[in-house]
Amino acid sequence: MPRHSPVDYDVTAELTATHRVGFLRYTFPASDRAHILLDAGNVQGESGAVTDVGVRMMDAIHVEGFVSTYPKYVQTYDPGGAVNMYFFAELSKAPASVDAFTATGIQAKIDSATGKGVGLADADSLSFDGARGRAG
């Protein structure tokens, strides 16, 4: 069942899912400072320990990646089991700049990263001009 609701900072989140896929779309308010931070390499919710991760800009507006983890809910029925999750994002406009980050720091002007603790950001965090718009 699709959901549409405002979240913090006047951001609107639209969510829907099937048994194996989730779709999300976020709409942000107009601002002179707009940022998106894609943190793929750290524990999120019940994900458990992250064992491997990769994220990359495919082109100016498309992002893809994966996270391998051992979620807490899997530990109950499949000791030692792992889950691989894949993601894809389409941005409504190209970021002004993209940097990768890892557990050891920011890698300027790099649009991909692998390993624990990675994600994409910019020197300020995936920076956009602030006209109201969608990011995915």
Secondary structure, 3 states (H helix, E strand, C coil): CCEEEEEHHHEEEEEEECCCCEEEEEEECCCCCEECCEECCCCCCCCCCEEEEEEEECCCCEEEEEEEECCHHHHHHCCCCCEEEEEEEECCCCCCECEEEECCEEECCCCEEECCCCEEECCCCCEECCCCEECC
